[in-house]
Amino acid sequence: MVTPYCSIDYYNQLVERFGQNQIVDFLKFYLVPGFSHGRGNFMVKVDLVKALDTWVTQDKDPGTLKGADQNPNTFGRTRPVCQYPTYPEYKGSGDINSASSFSCEKP
């Protein structure tokens, strides 16, 4: 498996070089817990191309995206796809299979 650590390191180098306030204008970085390059326990389906197109053509920041699980055992559950360094955290109540029961939080 390829770990996300090289991508995280690259992102952190960009932040160090350009500053957090500058990179938000040209970079969005998302990690999907459990995805593991399509072989993990959360096989997300999210329209990243549409999010990118809307950002570029309409200047609308994609923010938090919503991913739907394609894994046969958990098909249809949803999770927020959070911008790094935030991650989806269960709010403590609500349907554990619904993205609305999670929020993007910093570690």
All heavy atoms as an XYZ file, in Angstrom:
852
protein
N       0.837     -1.185      0.000
C       0.000      0.000      0.000
C       0.882      1.250      0.000
O       1.917      1.282      0.629
C      -0.889      0.043      1.238
C      -1.918     -1.037      1.285
S      -3.374     -0.460      0.437
C      -4.357     -1.913      0.541
N       0.431      2.242     -0.685
C       1.102      3.532     -0.688
C       0.515      4.351      0.461
O      -0.698      4.501      0.570
C       0.881      4.270     -2.028
C       1.528      5.633     -2.003
C       1.392      3.425     -3.185
N       1.366      4.857      1.304
C       0.885      5.655      2.435
C       0.670      7.100      1.994
O       1.240      7.541      0.991
C       1.880      5.623      3.608
O       3.014      6.406      3.259
C       2.281      4.206      3.958
N      -0.117      7.857      2.742
C      -0.348      9.260      2.393
C       0.767     10.193      2.859
O       0.724     11.387      2.593
C      -1.654      9.573      3.123
C      -1.626      8.687      4.319
C      -0.953      7.410      3.846
N       1.777      9.661      3.537
C       2.757     10.524      4.184
C       3.584     11.372      3.217
O       3.946     12.499      3.537
C       3.652      9.716      5.121
C       2.846      9.104      6.236
C       2.653      7.732      6.317
C       2.224      9.916      7.183
C       1.888      7.181      7.326
C       1.449      9.370      8.197
C       1.288      8.006      8.252
O       0.516      7.466      9.243
N       3.889     10.861      2.031
C       4.635     11.676      1.052
C       3.778     12.838      0.569
O       4.282     13.952      0.393
C       5.094     10.820     -0.116
S       6.434      9.697      0.314
N       2.502     12.601      0.357
C       1.601     13.685     -0.055
C       1.454     14.718      1.054
O       1.439     15.926      0.787
C       0.222     13.130     -0.425
O       0.328     12.262     -1.525
N       1.354     14.262      2.287
C       1.267     15.180      3.425
C       2.547     16.003      3.527
O       2.504     17.226      3.732
C       0.993     14.408      4.735
C      -0.421     13.820      4.706
C       1.190     15.304      5.951
C      -0.707     12.834      5.827
N       3.686     15.346      3.351
C       4.962     16.052      3.402
C       5.042     17.110      2.302
O       5.472     18.247      2.545
C       6.117     15.053      3.283
C       7.471     15.715      3.429
O       7.677     16.443      4.422
O       8.328     15.512      2.545
N       4.626     16.758      1.102
C       4.635     17.713     -0.012
C       3.721     18.907      0.296
O       4.105     20.059      0.097
C       4.200     17.018     -1.304
C       4.152     17.934     -2.491
C       5.329     18.446     -3.046
C       2.944     18.302     -3.065
C       5.288     19.294     -4.132
C       2.890     19.153     -4.155
C       4.075     19.646     -4.687
O       4.024     20.493     -5.765
N       2.532     18.633      0.784
C       1.597     19.691      1.160
C       2.228     20.617      2.202
O       2.186     21.844      2.073
C       0.299     19.079      1.692
C      -0.668     20.090      2.238
C      -1.550     20.753      1.393
C      -0.704     20.398      3.592
C      -2.435     21.699      1.890
C      -1.590     21.339      4.096
C      -2.450     21.985      3.247
O      -3.324     22.925      3.738
N       2.826     20.033      3.227
C       3.450     20.832      4.283
C       4.605     21.680      3.750
O       4.812     22.811      4.205
C       3.915     19.949      5.432
C       2.749     19.403      6.236
O       1.681     20.000      6.290
N       2.946     18.252      6.846
N       5.347     21.161      2.769
C       6.418     21.943      2.150
C       5.841     23.136      1.384
O       6.424     24.230      1.400
C       7.250     21.076      1.219
C       8.136     20.086      1.944
C       8.926     19.223      0.991
O       9.427     19.691     -0.022
N       9.030     17.935      1.304
N       4.703     22.936      0.719
C       4.061     24.051      0.020
C       3.583     25.114      1.009
O       3.726     26.312      0.755
C       2.893     23.547     -0.831
C       3.256     22.731     -2.058
C       1.998     22.158     -2.708
C       4.042     23.574     -3.058
N       3.007     24.673      2.120
C       2.569     25.617      3.153
C       3.762     26.405      3.668
O       3.696     27.635      3.823
C       1.855     24.893      4.316
C       1.628     25.819      5.492
C       0.535     24.300      3.847
N       4.871     25.714      3.911
C       6.070     26.380      4.418
C       6.610     27.390      3.406
O       7.015     28.484      3.763
C       7.135     25.325      4.738
C       8.365     25.895      5.400
C       9.349     24.798      5.788
O       8.925     23.804      6.392
O      10.540     24.964      5.467
N       6.571     27.013      2.134
C       7.137     27.888      1.099
C       6.245     29.093      0.788
O       6.718     30.219      0.652
C       7.378     27.092     -0.174
C       7.957     27.930     -1.279
C       8.335     27.124     -2.470
N       8.873     28.006     -3.504
C       9.257     27.598     -4.673
N       9.200     26.323     -4.971
N       9.706     28.452     -5.553
N       4.935     28.847      0.634
C       4.035     29.904      0.178
C       3.180     30.507      1.292
O       2.638     31.589      1.133
C       3.108     29.378     -0.922
C       3.830     28.956     -2.153
C       4.025     27.618     -2.433
C       4.323     29.895     -3.047
C       4.694     27.212     -3.579
C       4.994     29.510     -4.192
C       5.188     28.160     -4.457
N       2.997     29.759      2.371
C       2.130     30.207      3.452
C       0.713     29.688      3.254
O       0.229     29.550      2.126
N       0.049     29.383      4.358
C      -1.306     28.816      4.322
C      -2.280     29.729      3.580
O      -3.113     29.261      2.804
C      -1.800     28.565      5.746
C      -3.157     27.896      5.811
C      -3.130     26.476      5.287
O      -2.277     25.696      5.670
N      -4.055     26.131      4.425
N      -2.181     31.029      3.784
C      -3.120     31.960      3.154
C      -2.976     32.021      1.647
O      -3.935     32.360      0.952
C      -2.962     33.363      3.753
C      -3.399     33.411      5.196
O      -4.192     32.591      5.646
N      -2.862     34.358      5.943
N      -1.795     31.710      1.118
C      -1.584     31.750     -0.329
C      -1.995     30.448     -1.016
O      -2.574     30.488     -2.089
C      -0.121     32.042     -0.628
C       0.301     33.412     -0.176
C       0.713     34.283     -1.327
O       1.190     33.794     -2.320
N       0.518     35.576     -1.172
N      -1.693     29.308     -0.403
C      -1.965     28.057     -1.114
C      -3.448     27.753     -1.253
O      -3.840     27.035     -2.153
C      -1.222     26.841     -0.512
C      -1.738     26.495      0.871
C       0.260     27.039     -0.530
C      -1.287     25.132      1.339
N      -4.284     28.324     -0.390
C      -5.718     28.045     -0.506
C      -6.284     28.559     -1.823
O      -7.349     28.127     -2.247
C      -6.536     28.617      0.678
C      -6.132     27.951      1.970
C      -6.413     30.123      0.769
N      -5.546     29.456     -2.483
C      -5.993     29.975     -3.773
C      -5.696     29.029     -4.937
O      -6.297     29.168     -5.997
C      -5.334     31.329     -4.059
C      -5.803     32.417     -3.113
O      -6.932     32.301     -2.590
O      -5.041     33.379     -2.896
N      -4.765     28.092     -4.751
C      -4.406     27.220     -5.866
C      -4.314     25.734     -5.523
O      -4.021     24.917     -6.385
C      -3.090     27.674     -6.520
C      -1.859     27.536     -5.651
C      -1.140     26.346     -5.617
C      -1.406     28.608     -4.889
C      -0.003     26.226     -4.849
C      -0.259     28.498     -4.116
C       0.441     27.302     -4.090
N      -4.592     25.361     -4.281
C      -4.455     23.959     -3.895
C      -5.535     23.547     -2.904
O      -5.795     24.253     -1.931
C      -3.077     23.737     -3.249
C      -2.802     22.351     -2.689
C      -2.642     21.339     -3.815
C      -1.554     22.366     -1.825
N      -6.149     22.409     -3.168
C      -7.057     21.757     -2.226
C      -6.529     20.337     -2.053
O      -6.241     19.644     -3.022
C      -8.500     21.707     -2.756
C      -9.067     23.065     -3.134
C      -9.126     24.004     -1.960
C      -9.646     25.360     -2.398
N      -9.335     26.416     -1.467
N      -6.392     19.919     -0.812
C      -5.816     18.615     -0.506
C      -6.785     17.850      0.377
O      -7.169     18.314      1.445
C      -4.467     18.825      0.190
C      -3.752     17.559      0.602
C      -3.748     16.425     -0.190
C      -3.050     17.525      1.792
C      -3.077     15.276      0.199
C      -2.373     16.389      2.198
C      -2.377     15.268      1.395
N      -7.193     16.687     -0.093
C      -8.148     15.848      0.621
C      -7.520     14.476      0.877
O      -6.899     13.903     -0.015
C      -9.413     15.635     -0.203
C     -10.194     16.890     -0.483
C      -9.912     17.691     -1.582
C     -11.247     17.271      0.340
C     -10.635     18.838     -1.845
C     -11.981     18.418      0.082
C     -11.665     19.199     -1.006
O     -12.384     20.336     -1.262
N      -7.714     13.962      2.072
C      -7.379     12.576      2.388
C      -8.688     11.866      2.707
O      -9.559     12.439      3.354
C      -6.450     12.491      3.599
C      -5.030     13.004      3.410
C      -4.266     12.924      4.739
C      -4.290     12.214      2.352
N      -8.807     10.631      2.256
C     -10.024      9.862      2.503
C      -9.673      8.683      3.403
O      -9.085      7.704      2.938
C     -10.664      9.363      1.190
C     -11.929      8.578      1.475
C     -10.946     10.535      0.255
N      -9.995      8.771      4.703
C      -9.694      7.665      5.608
C     -10.361      6.372      5.155
O     -11.539      6.348      4.815
C     -10.281      8.128      6.949
C     -10.347      9.612      6.848
C     -10.624      9.899      5.393
N      -9.574      5.321      5.096
C     -10.102      4.014      4.732
C     -10.134      3.727      3.244
O     -10.518      2.643      2.824
N      -9.729      4.663      2.410
C      -9.803      4.454      0.959
C      -8.716      3.508      0.458
O      -8.985      2.594     -0.310
C      -9.728      5.790      0.225
C      -9.892      5.666     -1.265
C     -11.077      5.218     -1.813
C      -8.862      5.995     -2.121
C     -11.240      5.095     -3.175
C      -9.008      5.884     -3.488
C     -10.189      5.435     -4.025
N      -7.483      3.718      0.877
C      -6.347      2.857      0.509
C      -6.269      2.592     -0.994
O      -6.210      1.447     -1.438
C      -6.394      1.533      1.277
O      -6.299      1.762      2.656
N      -6.324      3.644     -1.780
C      -6.239      3.549     -3.239
C      -7.286      2.602     -3.819
O      -7.022      1.838     -4.744
C      -4.841      3.150     -3.690
C      -3.847      4.240     -3.509
N      -3.626      5.210     -4.443
C      -3.035      4.549     -2.467
C      -2.718      6.054     -4.003
N      -2.351      5.681     -2.795
N      -8.477      2.623     -3.270
C      -9.573      1.825     -3.801
C      -9.622      0.400     -3.313
O     -10.413     -0.398     -3.789
N      -8.799      0.056     -2.340
C      -8.772     -1.319     -1.833
C      -9.089     -1.381     -0.343
O      -8.937     -2.404      0.280
C      -7.404     -1.949     -2.096
C      -7.070     -2.047     -3.560
C      -5.714     -2.698     -3.746
N      -5.251     -2.594     -5.110
C      -5.530     -3.473     -6.061
N      -6.265     -4.516     -5.795
N      -5.067     -3.312     -7.272
N      -9.525     -0.269      0.215
C      -9.775     -0.211      1.653
C     -11.215     -0.489      2.010
O     -12.010     -0.963      1.186
N     -11.574     -0.157      3.239
C     -12.927     -0.432      3.708
C     -13.892      0.714      3.416
O     -15.063      0.628      3.744
C     -12.919     -0.775      5.206
C     -12.331      0.344      6.043
O     -12.150      1.452      5.587
N     -12.021      0.026      7.282
N     -13.405      1.795      2.795
C     -14.292      2.876      2.352
C     -13.923      3.214      0.918
O     -12.981      3.941      0.643
C     -14.168      4.104      3.248
C     -15.150      5.200      2.892
C     -16.513      4.981      2.956
C     -14.709      6.443      2.494
C     -17.417      5.981      2.632
C     -15.600      7.452      2.169
C     -16.956      7.216      2.231
N     -14.666      2.645     -0.003
C     -14.414      2.844     -1.433
C     -15.286      4.006     -1.909
O     -16.390      3.811     -2.400
C     -14.682      1.553     -2.186
C     -13.755      0.435     -1.756
S     -14.180     -1.185     -2.391
C     -14.165     -0.915     -4.133
N     -14.760      5.195     -1.750
C     -15.526      6.426     -1.944
C     -15.811      6.720     -3.416
O     -15.003      6.451     -4.294
C     -14.777      7.618     -1.298
C     -13.509      7.949     -2.050
C     -15.674      8.828     -1.220
N     -17.002      7.238     -3.628
C     -17.366      7.797     -4.931
C     -17.715      9.255     -4.671
O     -18.633      9.565     -3.901
C     -18.566      7.070     -5.533
C     -18.969      7.627     -6.892
C     -20.128      6.858     -7.481
C     -20.497      7.438     -8.840
N     -21.646      6.723     -9.398
N     -16.942     10.136     -5.285
C     -17.151     11.575     -5.138
C     -16.739     12.221     -6.453
O     -15.765     11.811     -7.072
C     -16.364     12.140     -3.929
C     -14.883     11.934     -4.067
C     -16.688     13.589     -3.687
N     -17.491     13.203     -6.896
C     -17.220     13.839     -8.188
C     -16.183     14.949     -8.019
O     -16.522     16.124     -7.884
C     -18.514     14.384     -8.786
C     -18.373     14.719    -10.259
O     -17.221     14.813    -10.744
O     -19.411     14.893    -10.923
N     -14.906     14.547     -8.035
C     -13.822     15.498     -7.864
C     -13.654     16.399     -9.075
O     -13.287     17.565     -8.942
C     -12.514     14.750     -7.580
C     -12.502     13.915     -6.301
C     -11.232     13.087     -6.216
C     -12.648     14.804     -5.079
N     -13.943     15.872    -10.254
C     -13.822     16.676    -11.472
C     -14.830     17.821    -11.456
O     -14.500     18.963    -11.781
C     -13.970     15.808    -12.739
C     -13.999     16.672    -13.989
C     -12.851     14.785    -12.818
N     -16.052     17.534    -11.048
C     -17.061     18.593    -10.956
C     -16.654     19.641     -9.926
O     -16.804     20.849    -10.151
C     -18.422     18.011    -10.596
C     -19.516     19.059    -10.522
C     -20.860     18.455    -10.207
C     -21.918     19.546    -10.120
N     -23.213     19.002     -9.750
N     -16.125     19.190     -8.776
C     -15.684     20.124     -7.739
C     -14.573     21.024     -8.277
O     -14.588     22.239     -8.061
C     -15.220     19.359     -6.508
N     -13.620     20.443     -9.003
C     -12.526     21.210     -9.583
C     -13.045     22.179    -10.646
O     -12.675     23.356    -10.661
C     -11.478     20.270    -10.182
C     -10.305     20.933    -10.895
C      -9.509     21.806     -9.936
C      -9.424     19.875    -11.543
N     -13.918     21.699    -11.516
C     -14.482     22.553    -12.569
C     -15.243     23.740    -11.978
O     -15.089     24.875    -12.431
C     -15.393     21.725    -13.478
C     -15.947     22.554    -14.611
O     -15.156     23.030    -15.448
O     -17.184     22.753    -14.651
N     -16.048     23.491    -10.965
C     -16.810     24.565    -10.321
C     -15.874     25.568     -9.660
O     -16.104     26.782     -9.721
C     -17.792     23.976     -9.288
O     -18.665     23.071     -9.956
C     -18.608     25.060     -8.611
N     -14.815     25.083     -9.057
C     -13.838     25.965     -8.417
C     -13.169     26.871     -9.452
O     -13.057     28.083     -9.262
C     -12.804     25.120     -7.679
C     -11.775     25.890     -6.903
C     -11.930     27.091     -6.277
C     -10.426     25.496     -6.653
N     -10.765     27.467     -5.655
C      -9.821     26.495     -5.867
C      -9.676     24.379     -7.003
C      -8.506     26.417     -5.436
C      -8.372     24.301     -6.563
C      -7.794     25.303     -5.796
N     -12.769     26.281    -10.583
C     -12.047     27.043    -11.609
C     -12.979     27.960    -12.400
O     -12.666     29.131    -12.620
C     -11.296     26.081    -12.564
C     -10.718     26.824    -13.756
C     -10.204     25.334    -11.802
N     -14.125     27.454    -12.825
C     -14.985     28.240    -13.711
C     -15.919     29.198    -12.988
O     -16.333     30.208    -13.555
C     -15.824     27.321    -14.623
O     -16.673     26.502    -13.815
C     -14.927     26.461    -15.504
N     -16.274     28.870    -11.729
C     -17.211     29.716    -10.996
C     -16.584     30.339     -9.746
O     -17.269     31.026     -8.987
C     -18.451     28.911    -10.601
C     -19.200     28.354    -11.786
C     -20.346     27.441    -11.367
O     -20.889     27.564    -10.277
N     -20.697     26.511    -12.234
N     -15.303     30.067     -9.529
C     -14.576     30.573     -8.364
C     -15.277     30.219     -7.056
O     -15.320     31.000     -6.119
C     -14.366     32.085     -8.463
C     -13.276     32.581     -7.518
O     -12.346     31.806     -7.223
O     -13.375     33.736     -7.071
N     -15.856     28.998     -7.018
C     -16.548     28.521     -5.825
C     -15.697     27.437     -5.166
O     -15.522     26.347     -5.708
C     -17.929     27.968     -6.186
C     -18.733     27.529     -4.999
C     -20.109     27.023     -5.388
C     -20.840     26.521     -4.165
N     -22.067     25.823     -4.506
N     -15.180     27.754     -3.980
C     -14.340     26.816     -3.238
C     -15.107     25.528     -2.990
O     -16.248     25.565     -2.524
C     -13.941     27.461     -1.907
C     -12.923     26.645     -1.146
O     -13.181     25.460     -0.867
O     -11.874     27.196     -0.805
N     -14.503     24.366     -3.291
C     -15.224     23.108     -3.098
C     -15.520     22.784     -1.639
O     -16.463     22.062     -1.350
C     -14.305     22.051     -3.710
C     -12.982     22.691     -3.828
C     -13.181     24.169     -3.857
N     -14.717     23.301     -0.707
C     -14.964     23.041      0.713
C     -15.025     21.557      1.011
O     -14.314     20.752      0.411
N     -15.893     21.193      1.913
C     -16.077     19.791      2.273
C     -16.944     19.121      1.216
O     -17.995     19.632      0.846
C     -16.749     19.675      3.647
O     -15.910     20.299      4.628
C     -16.978     18.225      4.036
N     -16.488     17.978      0.739
C     -17.233     17.204     -0.252
C     -17.959     16.067      0.457
O     -17.711     15.782      1.624
C     -16.273     16.658     -1.311
C     -15.407     17.706     -2.014
C     -14.377     17.042     -2.908
C     -16.268     18.668     -2.809
N     -18.843     15.415     -0.252
C     -19.582     14.279      0.319
C     -19.298     13.053     -0.531
O     -19.493     13.067     -1.743
C     -21.078     14.586      0.325
C     -21.920     13.506      0.954
C     -23.374     13.955      0.991
C     -24.320     12.875      1.395
N     -25.717     13.341      1.371
N     -18.819     12.013      0.126
C     -18.493     10.775     -0.562
C     -19.459      9.669     -0.201
O     -19.895      9.569      0.941
N     -19.779      8.845     -1.189
C     -20.662      7.697     -0.973
C     -19.849      6.415     -1.126
O     -19.078      6.261     -2.081
C     -21.810      7.720     -1.969
N     -20.018      5.503     -0.201
C     -19.280      4.244     -0.181
C     -19.804      3.303     -1.263
O     -21.010      3.116     -1.415
C     -19.429      3.595      1.198
C     -18.411      2.499      1.461
O     -17.662      2.122      0.540
O     -18.379      2.015      2.604
N     -18.881      2.707     -1.994
C     -19.219      1.742     -3.037
C     -18.897      0.311     -2.626
O     -19.114     -0.628     -3.383
C     -18.457      2.084     -4.333
C     -18.734      3.491     -4.840
C     -20.199      3.738     -5.107
O     -20.795      3.117     -5.977
N     -20.809      4.627     -4.350
N     -18.378      0.142     -1.414
C     -18.054     -1.182     -0.899
C     -19.357     -1.974     -0.756
O     -20.312     -1.495     -0.147
C     -17.363     -1.033      0.463
C     -16.801     -2.325      0.986
O     -17.363     -3.394      0.788
N     -15.682     -2.219      1.678
N     -19.429     -3.194     -1.308
C     -20.678     -3.966     -1.234
C     -21.218     -4.173      0.184
O     -22.430     -4.187      0.388
C     -20.302     -5.314     -1.858
C     -19.135     -5.028     -2.734
C     -18.386     -3.905     -2.059
N     -20.350     -4.302      1.168
C     -20.804     -4.541      2.547
C     -21.389     -3.298      3.216
O     -22.162     -3.422      4.170
C     -19.649     -5.078      3.398
C     -19.178     -6.433      2.930
O     -19.950     -7.212      2.380
N     -17.912     -6.699      3.113
N     -21.014     -2.131      2.750
C     -21.463     -0.880      3.371
C     -21.950      0.112      2.318
O     -21.928      1.319      2.538
C     -20.316     -0.252      4.188
O     -19.139     -0.192      3.371
C     -20.030     -1.068      5.444
N     -22.405     -0.418      1.199
C     -22.808      0.412      0.059
C     -23.807      1.500      0.465
O     -24.777      1.234      1.174
C     -23.443     -0.458     -1.035
C     -23.771      0.303     -2.279
C     -22.797      0.528     -3.245
C     -25.031      0.820     -2.484
C     -23.086      1.243     -4.390
C     -25.343      1.537     -3.624
C     -24.370      1.751     -4.576
N     -23.515      2.723      0.027
C     -24.447      3.817      0.242
C     -24.176      4.679      1.460
O     -24.684      5.790      1.545
N     -23.385      4.192      2.422
C     -23.091      5.065      3.563
C     -22.307      6.266      3.041
O     -21.597      6.176      2.039
C     -22.336      4.341      4.665
C     -20.900      4.017      4.329
C     -20.187      3.352      5.485
N     -18.885      2.877      5.017
C     -17.926      2.499      5.794
N     -18.100      2.502      7.111
N     -16.779      2.084      5.308
N     -22.448      7.379      3.692
C     -21.766      8.586      3.240
C     -20.893      9.147      4.350
O     -21.146      8.918      5.540
C     -22.768      9.662      2.780
O     -23.648      9.984      3.855
C     -23.568      9.187      1.581
N     -19.887      9.864      3.930
C     -18.972     10.539      4.843
C     -18.567     11.857      4.214
O     -18.479     11.974      2.996
C     -17.686      9.728      5.082
C     -17.869      8.431      5.823
C     -18.121      8.680      7.313
N     -18.143      7.460      8.076
C     -19.214      6.712      8.251
N     -20.357      7.045      7.692
N     -19.175      5.618      8.985
N     -18.265     12.848      5.056
C     -17.679     14.052      4.503
C     -16.254     13.748      4.025
O     -15.556     12.940      4.639
C     -17.665     15.035      5.670
C     -17.804     14.217      6.898
C     -18.463     12.931      6.502
N     -15.867     14.340      2.924
C     -14.495     14.266      2.445
C     -13.903     15.635      2.776
O     -14.224     16.634      2.136
C     -14.431     13.942      0.938
C     -12.995     13.901      0.456
C     -15.134     12.611      0.650
N     -13.086     15.651      3.803
C     -12.619     16.895      4.421
C     -11.297     17.361      3.819
O     -10.448     16.552      3.456
C     -12.414     16.679      5.918
S     -13.862     16.035      6.779
N     -11.139     18.691      3.788
C      -9.865     19.251      3.373
C      -8.840     19.035      4.482
O      -9.134     19.237      5.654
C     -10.001     20.738      3.069
C     -10.771     21.012      1.800
C     -10.728     22.469      1.407
O      -9.718     23.151      1.575
N     -11.831     22.960      0.871
N      -7.655     18.605      4.078
C      -6.561     18.397      5.015
C      -6.218     19.712      5.688
O      -6.225     20.742      5.033
C      -5.347     17.836      4.263
C      -4.190     17.521      5.165
C      -4.155     16.328      5.859
C      -3.155     18.430      5.328
C      -3.103     16.041      6.702
C      -2.103     18.139      6.176
C      -2.079     16.950      6.851
O      -1.039     16.669      7.690
N      -5.962     19.747      6.986
C      -5.676     18.645      7.886
C      -6.892     18.153      8.669
O      -6.737     17.413      9.632
C      -4.650     19.254      8.843
C      -5.075     20.674      8.978
C      -5.607     21.039      7.606
N      -8.097     18.545      8.291
C      -9.267     18.069      9.029
C      -9.631     16.652      8.604
O      -9.217     16.171      7.549
C     -10.472     19.014      8.852
O     -10.880     19.020      7.485
C     -10.148     20.433      9.296
N     -10.417     16.000      9.432
C     -10.846     14.630      9.173
C     -12.287     14.478      9.663
O     -12.741     15.236     10.524
C      -9.927     13.618      9.885
C     -10.040     13.682     11.379
C     -10.872     12.804     12.072
C      -9.351     14.641     12.116
C     -11.008     12.878     13.451
C      -9.487     14.723     13.492
C     -10.306     13.839     14.147
O     -10.437     13.918     15.508
N     -13.031     13.498      9.122
C     -14.415     13.315      9.570
C     -14.475     12.715     10.968
O     -13.893     11.676     11.232
C     -15.011     12.357      8.535
C     -13.868     11.749      7.820
C     -12.679     12.605      8.033
N     -15.170     13.414     11.852
C     -15.337     12.935     13.226
C     -16.830     12.822     13.524
O     -17.597     13.751     13.257
C     -14.683     13.891     14.211
C     -14.760     13.400     15.646
C     -13.997     14.310     16.593
O     -12.759     14.321     16.538
O     -14.656     15.008     17.381
N     -17.207     11.681     14.068
C     -18.604     11.447     14.434
C     -19.014     12.437     15.514
O     -18.299     12.648     16.495
C     -18.769     10.006     14.915
C     -20.172      9.618     15.280
C     -21.204      9.686     14.341
C     -20.472      9.170     16.558
C     -22.492      9.318     14.674
C     -21.758      8.795     16.892
C     -22.765      8.871     15.951
O     -24.051      8.505     16.281
N     -20.175     13.053     15.362
C     -20.655     14.071     16.301
C     -21.150     13.484     17.619
O     -21.407     14.204     18.570
C     -21.788     14.883     15.661
C     -21.355     15.718     14.492
C     -22.555     16.441     13.886
C     -22.196     17.215     12.661
N     -23.372     17.852     12.039
N     -21.342     12.167     17.666
C     -21.776     11.525     18.898
C     -23.243     11.139     18.893
O     -23.720     10.465     19.798
N     -23.961     11.583     17.879
C     -25.364     11.189     17.746
C     -25.730     11.239     16.270
O     -25.052     11.861     15.465
C     -26.278     12.125     18.550
O     -26.207     13.434     18.039
N     -26.789     10.541     15.938
C     -27.236     10.487     14.550
C     -26.799      9.204     13.872
O     -26.071      8.381     14.432
N     -27.247      9.037     12.667
C     -26.980      7.846     11.858
C     -25.494      7.755     11.525
O     -24.951      8.645     10.868
C     -27.814      7.917     10.579
C     -27.688      6.694      9.703
O     -26.909      5.770     10.030
O     -28.383      6.659      8.664
N     -24.840      6.686     11.960
C     -23.408      6.542     11.693
C     -23.113      6.297     10.216
O     -21.964      6.343      9.804
C     -22.764      5.432     12.544
C     -23.379      4.072     12.221
C     -22.844      5.748     14.018
C     -22.599      2.912     12.794
N     -24.126      6.059      9.425
C     -23.951      5.850      7.993
C     -24.232      7.101      7.174
O     -24.250      7.048      5.951
C     -24.832      4.698      7.516
C     -24.377      3.386      8.097
O     -23.198      3.061      8.059
N     -25.295      2.631      8.666
N     -24.443      8.234      7.838
C     -24.774      9.471      7.157
C     -23.715     10.548      7.390
O     -23.325     10.801      8.529
C     -26.131      9.991      7.644
O     -26.418     11.242      7.062
N     -23.292     11.190      6.310
C     -22.298     12.255      6.411
C     -22.756     13.382      7.332
O     -21.936     14.040      7.969
C     -21.990     12.813      5.017
N     -24.058     13.589      7.441
C     -24.566     14.676      8.281
C     -24.307     14.437      9.773
O     -24.420     15.357     10.573
C     -26.058     14.898      8.033
O     -26.794     13.750      8.411
N     -23.922     13.214     10.141
C     -23.615     12.900     11.536
C     -22.136     13.095     11.858
O     -21.666     12.751     12.936
C     -24.012     11.452     11.846
O     -25.385     11.272     11.660
N     -21.399     13.650     10.901
C     -19.962     13.871     11.048
C     -19.659     15.339     10.777
O     -20.395     16.020     10.072
C     -19.175     13.002     10.064
C     -19.236     11.535     10.364
C     -20.351     10.788     10.018
C     -18.186     10.899     10.984
C     -20.433      9.439     10.291
C     -18.248      9.537     11.263
C     -19.376      8.813     10.924
N     -18.554     15.799     11.330
C     -18.059     17.133     11.018
C     -16.564     17.027     10.758
O     -15.905     16.090     11.223
C     -18.352     18.108     12.148
O     -17.743     17.687     13.344
N     -16.035     17.965     10.002
C     -14.608     17.979      9.711
C     -13.894     18.707     10.838
O     -14.162     19.878     11.091
C     -14.361     18.672      8.370
S     -15.006     17.734      6.971
N     -13.032     17.990     11.536
C     -12.344     18.518     12.709
C     -10.839     18.399     12.543
O     -10.332     17.508     11.869
C     -12.774     17.737     13.958
C     -14.258     17.764     14.234
C     -14.787     19.140     14.576
O     -14.005     19.969     15.101
O     -15.982     19.391     14.325
N     -10.128     19.307     13.191
C      -8.668     19.229     13.215
C      -8.235     18.230     14.279
O      -8.880     18.119     15.302
C      -8.059     20.590     13.507
C      -8.194     21.557     12.350
C      -7.413     22.806     12.593
C      -7.538     23.702     11.365
N      -6.755     24.924     11.515
N      -7.164     17.498     14.003
C      -6.674     16.516     14.978
C      -6.183     17.161     16.254
O      -5.861     18.294     16.325
C      -5.546     15.794     14.251
C      -5.238     16.566     13.030
C      -6.355     17.527     12.810
